[in-house]
Amino acid sequence: MAVALPVRHSFAPAGGRLFSVLQAVVRRPEGLFGFSVIVTLLLIAVFAPWISPHDPAAQHISDRLQGPSREYPLGTDQLGRDLLSRIFYGTRVAFGVAIPAVAGALALGLVLGIAAGYFAGKVDNVLVVMFDTLQAFPTVILALALIALLGPSLQNVIIVMIVSFAPAYGRVCRALVISVKQNLFVEAARALGASDARIAAVHIVPNILAPLRILLAMDIPSAIVVEAGLSFLGLGIQPPTPSWGSILSEGFSRVRDSPWPVLWAGLALMVTTLAFTMFSERLSEVADPRLVVRHWRRP
């Protein structure tokens, strides 16, 4: 009797269609705007040491609290540090925290979500309770509590955000696994003697990655905002490392003397969040018209 071999079905477009998907994304103004801003920010993050006109930590007290000029295109802060250079290096910090934090949350959520959805029973019950407990706290409140325990540092900020963001990925992954594991190709793989690990890695994971990728794109700006909020409160990236949040915090103390630090750091956060939101919304429509993701987090 012939046995049907397992067939891999996936929501995600094949590798050969990646360029066409990107083309479809940028055809719309919101997709083009989001993609252009994201690429620009990534280039700034990578090349910040070469394109920054000054050392971001260098103090020029005689030039403190200046407005935009030829020497300082965005002005200076209360210590005479060049705001353009600090914004550029703050972009490095923002992406250097957000990308590994969200990627780590995706990996952790993927493992836990597969375990919950595939094995069910007591494992599922324990993990769902854990997800619900962590998600009961707003992201910033949970991050503040964990930072208070671990202490402020770059590594701890990343760990805190992984723990804060992972439950959302775990719940989505669990729901997708429960749906995918009912398909005939999974049953066929099991009948052919495939192990649980192989079924999960070869036949389940490729079928649930597309929605998770879209959630990842939408969570990067959330992670950037959380990092900026922690740095604003003095619990995130510590001085003299420039962060958009620390620039905002220092600027608010002298906002009546010079509004420029608050203006430029706030604008950087606003444009970054808007670009990622518009790009990910358009990407979700193109990748799978049936999948319209609305992923909101409580601040």
N, C-alpha and C positions, 0 to 999 in steps of 0.2 A: 504494500500500500504506500502510495506516495505521500510524503509529509511536506507540507509547505514550509519553506525555510523562513526564518524571521526576517521581516522587512522593517527597515528603519524609517519611521515617519517623523517628520520634524516640522515645527512651526517656522523655524528659521530658514531663510533663503539659503540655497547652496552657495558654496564659495564663489562659483563663477558668476553669481548674480549680485555679489556684494556691490560692485561698481554701479550696476543698474539701480539697485536700491538707493544708493547714495545720490545718484542722479535724480531719482524721483523725489527724494527728500528736499533737494536744493531747488527744485522747480517752483516750489511755493515760496513766497517772500519770507514767511516765518522760519522755514527750514533753512533757507539761504543765510538769513541773518544769524540764526543760532549756530550753524556750522562755521560761518566766517569768524564769529567772535570766539568760538571755542578753539579753532585752529590758531587764531592770533594770540590768545591767552597761553596756549601751550608753547608756542614759539617764544613768547616773552619769558615764560618760566624756564625754558631750556637755555636761552641765550642771555638771561639777565646779567651775568657777570660781564658780558661783552658790550651790551647796549646801554647799560646804566652810565650816566654821565659822571656820577660821583660814587664814592664809597658810601653805602647806606648808613654806616655807623659813624662816619666822620662828622665831627661837630665844628661848626663855624659860628661861634657865639656872636660875632659882629654882624652876621647876616640872619639872625634869628627872626622868625615870624614875618618873613618877607612874602609878598605876593608873587605871582608868576612874572618871570623876567627871562631875559636871554640866558643868563647864567643858571637860573633855576626855573625851568619851564613850568613847574607846578607850584613853585614857592618853597618855603622852608618851614620846619616846625619850631617848637620852643627852644630847641638846642641848636638850631641852625643846620639841621640835617636836610639834605635834598629830598623832597617829597616824591619826585618822579622815580628816583633810585629806590626809595623805600617801598613804593607801590609795586615796582617791578620785582623786587625781592620778596615782597609779600605774596605775589602771585606764585612764586616758587614754593613758599611755605604752604599756601592754600592747597595747591595741587599735590604737593609732597605729603600732605596729611590726608586729604580727601580720597585720593585714588587708592593708596594701600588700605585705608580704613574701610572703604566700601568694598574693595575686592576681598578683604579678609572677612567682612560680614557676609558677602555672597558665598564664599567657600564654607564658612561655618554653618550658615543657614542651609546650604545645599546638603551638607552631610546630615545635619539633624533632621531636615525635612524629609530626606529620603528614608532615614531610619524610622521616622514617625509614620510616613505614608505607606511604606513597603511592608514593615513588620506588624504594624497595628498593635492591638492588644494593650498590654501594660506599658510597653515602650511608648506607644502613641499617647496614652493617657498622661504619662509623666512629662513627656516633652511638650504636649499642648498646655498643661498647667504651667510649665516653666515659661513658655512663650507668652501666655496670658498675663502672668505675674510681671514679667519685664515690660510688656507693652502697656500695662496699667499705669506706668509712670510716663509723663511727658519726657521726650528725649533729653531736653536740656536739664531737667530736674534729676534724671537718672545719671546723666553725665557729671553733674555737680557732686552728687553723692559719691560716685566712684572716684572722681578726682580727689575728693577730700580724703579718701582712704589711701589712694596710691601716691598722691603728690603730683604737682604740676611738672610736666616735662613732655617733650615731643613724643617719646615712645608711649607714655601713659595716655596721652590724648588719643593716639591711634587705637590703643587697646580699649579704651573707654567707648570709642565710637563703634568699634567692632561689636562689642557686647550690646550696645544700644540699638544698632541697626539689624543685627542678625535675626531677631525674632520675626521681623516682617518677612524676610526672605524664607525663613523656616516655614511659616504658615502658608505662604504662596506655593512653595516647593511641595509641601505636604499635600495640598489640594491637587496640584498637577500630577503628582505621583499616583495618588488614589485613582485619578481618571485614566492615566496612561497604562497602569498595570492591569487594567481590565481588557486591554486589546489582545487580539488573537496572536499577534507576533510575539508578545511576551509569553503567552501560554505555549506557543510552539517552541520558543527557546527553552522554556522549562522542561518540556517533553523531551527535548533533545539532550537533556542532562546538563544544561548550563547552570553554573552556580549562581547564588543570589548576588554575589559581588559582580560577576560578569554581566548578569541581566541588568543590574543597576547602572554599571559603567557604560555598557555598549548599547543597550536598548531603551533605557529610561532617561538618563541624563541628556542625550542629544535631543530628546523630545520635549524637554521642559526648559531649555536654556533661553529660548527666544523671549518669553515674557520676563525672565529674570534679567536679561541684558537690558531690557527697556527700563525696568525698575532701577537697575544700577545707574543708568544715565540720569534718571530723575533724582537719585539719591546723592549724586556728587555735589550739586549745589547745596543740598541740605547739610551735608557734612562740612562744606566750606563755611556755612552760616554758623553751625555749632562750634567749629573751631574758632571762628571770629568772636562768637559770644563768650567762649571760655577765656580767650585772650583779652577781651574787653574787661572781664572781671578780674584779670590777673591770675587766672587758674590754668591758662593754656601755655602757649609758647612764651618763654621768658625772655625779657630784654637781655642783650641789645638786638636779638634776632627780630627783624621787622615782620610784623603780621598786620593784616588789615584791621583786626580787632584791636590790637595794641595802638595802632595809629589813631583809630577812632577814640580810644580811651584817653590817650594823651592830648588829642585835639580838643575834646570836650572840656578839659580843664582850662583851656585858653581860648575857647570859642569866641569870646567877645573881642579878644585881641586879634585873632586871625581865624577865619572860618575855613581856610583851605584844607587843612588836614582832614577835618570831618567831611567836607564836601567830596574830596577825591577818594577817600577810603569808602565812603558810603556809596558813591557812584560805581566804584569797582565791584562792590558786593551786589548792587542792584543789577548791573549789566550782566554779570556772570550768572546770577540766578535766572534772569529772564532768558538769556541765550540757551542755557541747558534745558529750561522748561519748554521753550518753543521747539528746540531740536528734538527732544525726546517725544513730545506729543506728535510731531510730524512723523518721526521714525515709527512710532507705534501704529499709526494709520497705514504706513507703507508696508511694514513688515507683515502685518496681518490685519486686514480691514475688520475682521471679526473681533479683534482685540484692541479695545480702546481703554488705555490704562488711565485711571485717575488715582494717583498715589499721594495722599496728603498726610503730613505728619503734624502732630501737635507741637508747637514751639515750646 
